[in-house]
Amino acid sequence: MSLKKELKLIDVFAISTGAMISSGLFVLPGLAYALSGPAMILAYMLAALLIVPSMLAKAELSTAMPKAGGTYFFIDRSLGPIWGTFGGFANWFSVSLKSAFALVGIGAFAILLKPDITQFEIRLIAVCACILFTFFNIISVRITGFSQVLLVIVLILILVVYIGRGFIATLPERYIPFMPNGFWSVVSTAGLVFVSFGGLTKVSSIAEEVDNPSRNIPLGMILSFLCVTLLYLLAIGVTVGIIPSHSLSGSLIPLSIGAGEVLGMPGMILLSIAAMVAFITTANAGILAASRSPLAMSRDQLLPDFLGKVHPKFKTPVTSILITSGFMICVIIFLEIEELIKTASTLMIILFIMVNISVIVMRESKIQNYRPKFKVPLYPFMPIAALLTYGFLLIEMGVIPVLISLIFLIFGTLIYFGYSKKRVSRTSALMYIVERVTAKELKTKTLERELRDIIIERDRIIEDRFDKLIRNCEILDIEGSQTIEEAFRDISEILARRCRIESGIIYRKFLERERQSGTVIKPGLAIPHIIVPGEKRFDVLLVRAKKGLIFPGIKEPVLAMFVLVGSIDERNYHLRALMAIANIAQDPNFEKRWMAARNKEELRDTILLSNRKRDI
């Protein structure tokens, strides 16, 4: 059962924004200041730049494959189910853990409102918030998105008030010395705060539930990135200018202290409320995103079927949501989350590496049906630079988190070989690269067919009569050069079987049609068409000639032919078919895709996935 496409651009923006604004703004600036002083402003700017390649990579992959599971789905379809299993578990664990940490983080600011609050009460608040947002997620993704929008608006308004009032009170001398610990302290601090921007790409996990994902996902993420980066830099810059160095260094509530400096106790309370709202939005987005990984893995037969159950009324993955929130509640109650956060951050960096590899693999596979509406600029330099940068950050995370991540890989491999392998038979884009290198054709083309169906759903292509004809037509793929007379003989034999008419009659009609007027309508394209005896007869035959067909009096060889045959009572539809072909031929990428197609099915998909206006 499919999921509802209820999320608009504002929802994508709010989910991405809410997932980013949390500890990175309300907790980490004090720790970052202790490392690099006022130059932490540059560190946040550098960290923002480091997330750009992964943001753009997920934007490309999401517009090409807007399916539930996001990161898992991209890795699985590009690198194969073993890496997909690891990616699915790693993404689920990382996002769930960070979301649970966000809920517990409310306690650090609740202390300002209720100084005698106990650890039990902090955990109880976190559990209640988790249950509330679980309920929202089950009832409707639209309600989840709406609540996220409201919370993010409140959060941004409070931050704008803080920045505006704080800017007036900043003291220039507090920015001097600007870089007391040298440039490398800035680089080290950027590594610390980099994970704060990771929530930006969570929205790719719910791409299947986004209306018009080709536009709304990349635009929503880019707008969110620009807005949050600006808020981060302004809020941090103001905080440095209004808090004495000894108070800011190492503080876990830096913005609340800053608000207290310029607005007194009401300001401190207001920013503490903002911090709690920020942690709640992070957790809400986390439940929404994390729960889609088990759903997608279950759909793909990597996990049991019950995890893919979609509620018949609400159209939400209820079982996956309940398991995700149950895991988060257990983590909140029984574990010291802080100790596992570094592992979650390490997994996130590994997933960023794999997503950038996925872009490279999908592009280099040359699969015709991989058609992203948004593409990573400066390819392949940007993803390669991202791999090198993230590799450096991975080394900086230390040995223990990397070893724990390796355990995840081993766990995922065991799950695949112990449970999933016998249930999975699809091919990955990586195998298409192997096919190109070894010149051995794959036995199955499951990924091509799946990508075709995804494009049909994404572009809302409703099949008309011409599509049905193309789906069932014969395709003649000619390797060498031929005269049109030679080609007509083969074409006539094929159509004779389909139309149950003598091939000689069909052949003579084609020759007569060419003598009356040529059927080459533009360089490289011809549409031979004839009338055949009978009633309610209409058929299409596609022809590709890799080295061209030679037409008398035509200089350029013909590479593509749409051969039409129909009875006289189908003259009206004959004109409609000609209009459809004309629309297809106007696509500037048509000839390139037509000649690059590796087999007959790719030729067929070139026509079926065209952006022509359907006759419905």
C-alpha positions in Angstrom: 0.0 0.0 0.0 1.4 3.4 -1.0 1.9 6.4 1.3 0.0 9.6 1.0 1.8 12.5 -0.7 0.7 15.2 1.7 3.9 17.2 2.4 4.4 20.5 0.7 7.4 22.8 0.3 6.8 24.5 3.7 6.7 21.0 5.3 10.0 20.0 3.7 11.5 23.3 4.9 10.2 22.9 8.4 11.3 19.3 8.8 14.8 20.0 7.6 15.1 23.2 9.7 13.7 21.6 12.8 16.0 18.7 12.4 19.1 21.0 12.3 18.3 23.6 15.0 19.0 21.8 18.3 22.2 21.1 20.3 24.3 22.6 17.6 22.9 26.0 18.4 21.8 25.8 22.0 24.5 23.6 23.6 27.7 23.3 21.4 28.6 27.0 21.0 30.0 27.1 24.6 32.2 24.0 23.9 33.2 25.4 20.5 34.2 28.7 22.0 36.5 26.8 24.5 38.3 25.3 21.5 38.7 28.2 19.1 37.4 31.4 20.8 35.5 33.9 18.6 36.8 32.1 15.5 34.1 29.5 16.2 32.0 31.6 13.9 34.3 30.6 11.0 34.1 27.0 12.3 30.3 27.0 11.9 30.7 28.5 8.5 33.2 25.8 7.5 30.9 23.1 8.9 28.0 24.4 6.9 30.1 24.2 3.7 31.0 20.6 4.5 27.4 19.5 4.5 26.7 21.0 1.0 28.0 18.0 -1.0 25.7 15.6 0.9 22.8 17.9 0.7 23.2 18.2 -3.1 23.8 14.4 -3.4 20.6 13.6 -1.5 18.7 16.2 -3.5 19.8 14.5 -6.8 19.0 11.0 -5.5 15.7 12.0 -4.0 14.5 13.6 -7.3 15.5 10.5 -9.2 14.2 8.0 -6.6 11.6 9.6 -4.3 10.9 6.6 -2.2 10.5 5.9 1.5 13.7 5.1 3.3 15.8 7.7 1.6 19.4 6.9 2.4 18.8 3.2 2.7 17.0 3.1 -0.7 19.8 5.1 -2.4 22.5 2.8 -1.1 20.7 -0.4 -1.7 19.8 0.5 -5.4 23.3 1.8 -6.1 25.6 -0.5 -4.2 23.5 -3.6 -3.6 21.5 -5.2 -0.7 24.4 -6.0 1.6 25.4 -2.4 1.8 21.7 -1.5 1.7 21.1 -3.6 4.8 24.0 -1.9 6.6 22.8 1.5 5.5 19.2 0.9 6.6 20.2 -0.3 10.1 22.8 2.5 10.5 20.4 5.2 9.4 17.6 4.0 11.6 19.9 3.7 14.7 21.7 7.0 14.1 18.5 9.1 13.6 16.6 7.3 16.4 19.5 7.8 18.9 19.9 11.4 18.0 16.2 12.0 18.4 16.1 10.3 21.8 19.1 12.5 22.8 17.2 15.6 21.7 14.3 14.7 23.9 16.5 14.1 26.9 18.3 17.4 26.1 15.2 19.2 27.1 16.2 18.5 30.7 19.3 20.8 30.5 17.0 23.7 29.9 14.1 22.6 32.1 16.4 23.1 35.0 16.3 26.8 34.4 12.5 26.7 34.6 12.4 24.2 37.5 15.8 24.1 39.3 14.8 21.1 41.5 13.8 18.9 38.6 14.9 15.3 39.0 16.6 13.0 36.5 13.4 10.8 36.6 11.3 13.8 35.7 13.6 14.7 32.8 13.3 11.2 31.4 9.5 11.2 32.0 9.1 14.5 30.0 11.2 12.9 27.2 9.1 9.8 27.2 5.8 11.7 27.2 7.0 13.9 24.3 8.0 10.8 22.4 4.6 9.2 22.9 2.8 12.5 21.8 4.8 12.7 18.5 4.4 9.0 17.9 0.6 9.6 18.0 0.9 12.5 15.6 3.1 10.3 13.2 0.5 7.5 13.2 -2.6 9.6 12.7 -1.3 11.6 9.8 2.0 12.7 8.2 0.1 16.0 7.4 -0.5 16.6 11.1 3.2 15.8 11.8 4.2 18.3 9.2 1.8 20.9 10.4 3.0 20.7 14.0 6.6 20.9 12.7 5.8 24.0 10.8 4.2 25.8 13.8 7.1 24.8 16.1 9.7 26.0 13.6 7.9 29.3 13.1 7.9 29.9 16.9 11.6 28.9 17.1 12.7 31.2 14.3 10.7 34.2 15.7 12.3 33.8 19.1 15.8 33.6 17.5 15.1 36.7 15.5 14.2 38.6 18.6 17.3 37.4 20.4 19.6 38.3 17.4 18.0 41.7 17.0 18.2 42.7 20.7 21.6 41.1 21.2 23.1 42.8 18.1 22.6 46.2 19.8 24.4 45.1 22.9 27.5 43.5 21.4 30.9 44.7 22.4 33.6 44.8 19.7 36.4 44.0 22.2 34.9 40.6 22.9 35.9 39.4 19.3 39.6 40.2 20.1 41.7 38.1 19.8 39.6 36.5 17.1 41.6 33.3 16.6 43.6 32.8 19.9 44.3 29.1 19.3 45.3 29.2 15.6 43.7 28.0 12.4 43.7 24.3 13.1 41.5 24.9 16.2 38.9 26.2 13.7 39.2 23.0 11.6 38.9 20.9 14.8 35.9 22.8 16.0 34.2 22.5 12.5 34.5 18.7 13.0 32.8 19.0 16.3 29.8 21.0 15.1 29.5 19.4 11.6 27.1 16.8 12.8 24.7 19.6 13.9 23.9 20.2 10.2 23.2 16.5 9.5 19.5 16.8 10.2 19.2 18.8 7.0 19.1 15.6 4.8 16.6 13.6 7.0 13.8 14.7 4.7 15.0 12.4 2.0 13.7 9.5 4.1 10.1 10.7 3.5 10.5 11.7 -0.2 7.7 9.3 -1.1 5.3 11.4 1.0 6.3 14.7 -0.6 4.1 16.3 -3.2 6.0 17.2 -6.3 9.3 15.9 -4.9 11.3 17.0 -8.0 10.8 20.6 -6.9 10.0 20.6 -3.3 12.8 18.4 -1.9 15.8 20.2 -3.4 14.3 23.7 -3.0 13.1 22.9 0.6 16.5 21.6 1.6 18.4 24.5 0.0 16.1 27.1 1.6 16.4 25.4 5.0 20.2 25.3 4.7 20.5 29.0 3.9 18.0 30.0 6.6 19.6 27.8 9.3 23.2 28.7 8.4 22.3 32.4 8.6 20.6 31.9 12.0 23.5 29.9 13.3 26.1 32.5 12.3 24.1 35.5 13.5 23.0 33.9 16.8 26.6 32.7 17.5 28.1 36.0 16.5 25.8 37.9 18.8 26.4 35.5 21.7 30.2 36.0 21.4 29.7 39.7 21.6 27.4 39.9 24.6 28.8 37.2 27.0 32.1 37.6 28.8 34.7 35.0 27.7 34.8 33.2 31.1 31.1 32.7 31.1 30.8 31.5 27.5 33.7 29.1 27.5 32.4 25.6 28.2 28.8 26.7 28.9 26.0 24.2 28.0 23.4 26.9 27.8 25.2 29.7 26.0 22.2 31.3 24.2 20.1 31.3 27.4 23.0 33.1 29.2 23.2 35.5 26.4 19.5 36.3 26.5 19.8 36.8 30.3 22.6 39.4 29.6 20.4 41.6 27.4 16.8 40.7 28.4 17.2 39.6 32.0 15.4 36.5 33.5 12.5 36.7 31.0 15.0 36.5 28.1 16.7 33.5 29.7 13.4 31.8 30.1 12.3 32.6 26.5 15.5 31.2 25.0 15.2 28.1 27.3 11.7 27.6 25.9 13.2 28.0 22.4 15.8 25.4 23.1 13.2 23.0 24.3 11.1 23.7 21.2 14.2 23.0 19.1 14.8 19.7 20.7 11.2 18.7 20.2 11.3 19.6 16.5 14.4 17.5 16.1 12.8 14.5 17.8 9.6 14.9 15.8 11.5 15.0 12.5 13.6 12.1 13.7 10.6 9.8 14.4 9.2 10.7 11.0 12.5 10.0 9.2 13.8 7.0 11.1 10.6 5.0 10.9 10.8 4.9 7.1 13.9 2.8 7.0 12.3 -0.4 8.5 9.3 0.2 6.2 11.5 0.4 3.1 13.6 -2.6 4.1 10.5 -4.6 4.7 9.1 -3.7 1.3 12.4 -4.9 -0.2 12.2 -8.2 1.6 15.3 -7.5 3.8 13.1 -7.5 6.9 9.8 -9.3 7.8 6.7 -8.2 6.1 4.9 -6.9 9.2 7.4 -4.0 9.4 6.0 -2.7 6.1 2.4 -2.6 7.2 0.7 0.7 6.3 -2.5 1.6 8.2 -5.4 1.3 5.8 -7.1 4.6 7.0 -4.2 6.8 7.9 -1.8 5.6 5.2 1.2 5.7 7.7 3.7 2.9 8.5 2.2 2.2 11.9 4.3 -0.8 12.9 7.6 0.8 11.9 6.6 4.0 13.8 5.8 2.1 17.0 9.0 0.0 16.9 11.1 3.2 16.3 9.4 5.1 19.1 9.6 2.0 21.4 13.4 1.8 20.8 13.7 5.6 21.6 11.8 5.2 24.8 14.0 2.2 25.9 17.1 4.3 25.1 15.7 7.3 27.1 14.8 5.1 30.2 17.7 2.6 30.4 20.8 4.0 28.6 23.3 6.9 29.0 22.7 8.3 25.6 25.7 10.6 25.6 28.1 7.7 25.4 26.5 6.5 22.1 26.1 9.8 20.4 29.6 9.7 19.0 28.9 6.4 17.4 25.7 7.8 15.9 27.7 10.7 14.5 30.3 8.3 13.0 27.5 6.3 11.3 26.1 9.5 9.9 29.5 10.4 8.4 29.8 6.9 6.9 26.3 7.2 5.4 27.3 10.6 3.9 30.3 8.9 2.3 28.1 6.1 0.9 25.5 8.6 -0.4 28.2 10.4 -2.4 29.5 7.1 -3.7 25.9 6.3 -4.7 25.7 9.4 -6.9 28.9 8.4 -8.7 27.7 4.8 -9.2 24.3 5.9 -10.5 25.8 8.4 -12.9 28.5 6.0 -14.2 26.1 3.1 -14.5 24.6 5.0 -17.5 21.2 3.5 -16.7 18.7 5.3 -19.0 16.0 5.4 -16.4 18.1 7.2 -13.9 16.7 10.7 -14.5 17.1 13.1 -11.6 15.3 16.4 -11.9 18.1 18.0 -9.9 21.8 17.2 -10.5 24.9 17.7 -8.3 26.9 20.5 -9.9 30.6 20.2 -10.6 30.3 16.5 -11.0 32.5 14.4 -10.3 34.7 16.9 -8.4 32.2 17.7 -5.7 31.4 14.1 -4.6 35.1 13.1 -4.8 36.1 16.1 -2.6 33.3 15.1 -0.2 34.7 11.6 0.1 38.1 12.9 0.9 36.8 15.4 3.5 34.4 12.9 5.2 37.2 10.4 5.3 39.3 12.9 7.3 36.4 13.6 9.7 35.9 9.8 10.1 39.5 9.5 11.2 39.0 12.3 13.7 36.1 10.4 15.3 38.5 7.9 16.9 38.9 4.2 16.9 36.0 3.1 19.2 33.1 4.6 17.2 34.6 3.3 14.0 34.9 -0.2 15.5 31.2 -0.1 16.6 30.3 1.0 13.1 32.1 -2.0 11.8 30.0 -4.2 14.1 26.9 -2.7 12.4 28.3 -3.7 9.1 28.9 -7.3 10.3 25.5 -7.4 11.8 23.9 -6.2 8.6 25.9 -8.8 6.6 24.7 -11.6 8.9 21.1 -10.4 8.5 21.4 -10.4 4.8 23.0 -13.8 4.4 20.9 -15.4 7.2 17.5 -14.0 6.2 17.3 -11.8 3.2 19.5 -13.3 0.5 17.1 -16.0 -0.5 14.3 -13.5 -0.7 16.1 -10.8 -2.8 16.9 -11.0 -6.5 17.2 -7.4 -7.7 20.2 -5.9 -9.4 22.1 -2.8 -8.3 23.6 0.0 -10.4 27.0 -1.2 -9.4 26.3 -4.4 -11.5 25.6 -2.2 -14.5 29.1 -0.8 -14.3 30.4 -4.4 -14.0 28.4 -5.2 -17.1 30.0 -2.3 -19.0 33.5 -3.3 -18.0 33.1 -7.0 -18.7 30.8 -6.6 -21.7 28.5 -9.4 -20.3 24.8 -8.5 -20.3 23.0 -8.9 -17.0 20.4 -11.7 -16.8 17.9 -9.5 -15.0 17.0 -5.8 -15.4 15.0 -5.2 -12.3 16.5 -1.8 -11.5 15.6 -0.4 -15.0 12.0 -1.5 -14.5 11.8 -0.2 -11.0 13.2 3.2 -12.0 10.8 3.3 -14.9 7.9 2.8 -12.5 9.3 5.4 -10.1 9.4 8.0 -12.9 5.9 7.2 -13.9 4.7 7.8 -10.3 7.0 10.8 -9.8 5.9 12.6 -13.0 2.3 11.5 -12.7 2.3 9.9 -16.1 -1.1 8.4 -16.9 -0.9 5.8 -19.6 -2.8 6.7 -22.8 -3.5 4.6 -25.8 -0.2 5.4 -27.4 1.7 4.3 -24.3 -0.2 1.0 -24.4 0.7 0.5 -28.0 4.4 1.2 -27.2 4.4 -1.1 -24.2 3.2 -4.0 -26.4 4.9 -3.2 -29.8 7.7 -5.0 -31.5 11.1 -3.3 -31.6 13.6 -3.8 -34.4 17.2 -3.0 -33.4 19.5 -3.0 -36.5 23.2 -3.2 -35.9 24.6 -2.3 -39.3 23.7 0.1 -42.1 20.9 -0.8 -44.5 18.9 0.7 -47.3 15.3 1.5 -46.5 14.2 -1.2 -48.9 16.1 -3.9 -46.9 14.7 -2.6 -43.7 11.1 -2.6 -45.1 11.4 -6.3 -45.8 12.2 -7.1 -42.1 9.5 -4.7 -41.0 6.9 -6.3 -43.3 7.7 -9.8 -42.0 7.1 -8.6 -38.4 3.9 -6.7 -39.1 2.6 -9.5 -41.2 2.6 -11.8 -38.1 1.0 -9.1 -35.9 -1.6 -7.9 -38.4 -2.2 -11.3 -40.1 -1.7 -9.8 -43.6 0.6 -11.1 -46.3 4.1 -9.5 -45.9 4.3 -8.8 -49.6 1.2 -6.6 -49.5 2.7 -4.6 -46.6 6.1 -4.3 -48.3 4.6 -2.9 -51.5 2.5 -0.4 -49.6 5.6 0.9 -47.8 7.4 1.3 -51.1 4.4 3.0 -52.7 4.1 5.4 -49.7 7.8 6.4 -50.1 7.4 7.1 -53.8 4.3 9.3 -53.2 6.1 11.4 -50.5 9.1 10.9 -48.3 8.5 10.0 -44.6 11.7 11.5 -43.2 10.4 14.4 -41.2 13.7 15.7 -39.7 17.4 14.6 -39.9 17.7 11.2 -38.3 13.9 10.5 -37.9 11.3 9.0 -40.2 7.7 8.0 -39.7 6.6 5.5 -42.4 2.9 4.9 -42.2 0.4 2.9 -44.3 -3.3 2.0 -44.4 -4.0 -1.7 -44.2 -7.3 -3.7 -44.9 -9.7 -4.4 -42.0 -11.3 -2.5 -39.2 -10.1 -1.2 -35.8 -6.5 -2.0 -36.6 -3.6 0.1 -35.4 -0.1 -0.9 -34.6 3.3 0.6 -34.0 6.8 -0.8 -34.6 9.9 1.0 -33.3 13.2 0.8 -35.3 16.6 1.8 -34.3 19.5 1.7 -36.9 22.8 2.2 -35.0 24.6 3.0 -38.3 21.7 4.5 -40.1 19.1 3.7 -42.7 19.7 5.0 -46.2 16.7 6.8 -47.8 16.8 7.7 -51.5 17.7 11.4 -51.9 18.3 11.9 -48.2 21.9 12.8 -47.1 21.8 12.0 -43.4 21.0 8.4 -42.4 17.9 7.8 -40.3 18.6 6.5 -36.8 15.0 6.2 -35.5 11.8 5.2 -37.1 8.2 5.0 -35.8 6.4 2.7 -38.2 2.6 3.1 -38.1 0.0 0.8 -39.7 -3.7 1.3 -39.4 -7.1 0.6 -41.0 -8.9 3.5 -42.6 -11.4 3.9 -39.7 -8.4 4.7 -37.5 -7.4 7.8 -39.5 -8.3 10.2 -36.6 -6.1 8.2 -34.1 -3.4 8.1 -36.8 -3.2 11.9 -36.5 -3.0 11.7 -32.7 -0.2 9.2 -32.9 1.7 11.5 -35.2 1.3 14.4 -32.7 2.6 12.2 -29.9 5.7 11.2 -31.9 6.3 14.9 -32.8 6.2 15.8 -29.1 8.7 13.0 -28.3 11.0 14.1 -31.1 11.1 17.6 -29.8 12.8 16.6 -26.6 16.4 17.7 -27.0 17.6 14.6 -25.2 15.6 12.2 -27.3 18.3 11.3 -29.9 21.0 11.0 -27.2 18.9 8.6 -25.1 17.7 6.7 -28.1 21.3 5.9 -29.3 22.6 5.3 -25.8 19.9 2.6 -25.0 21.6 -0.7 -24.4 18.7 -3.0 -25.3 15.1 -3.0 -26.6 13.6 -2.4 -23.1 15.6 0.8 -22.8 14.5 1.9 -26.2 10.9 1.2 -25.1 11.4 3.2 -21.9 12.8 6.1 -23.9 9.3 6.5 -25.4 7.2 5.6 -22.4 9.0 8.1 -20.1 8.9 11.0 -22.4 7.4 14.3 -21.2 4.9 14.6 -24.0 1.3 15.7 -23.3 -0.8 12.6 -22.8 -4.1 12.1 -24.8 -6.4 11.3 -21.9 
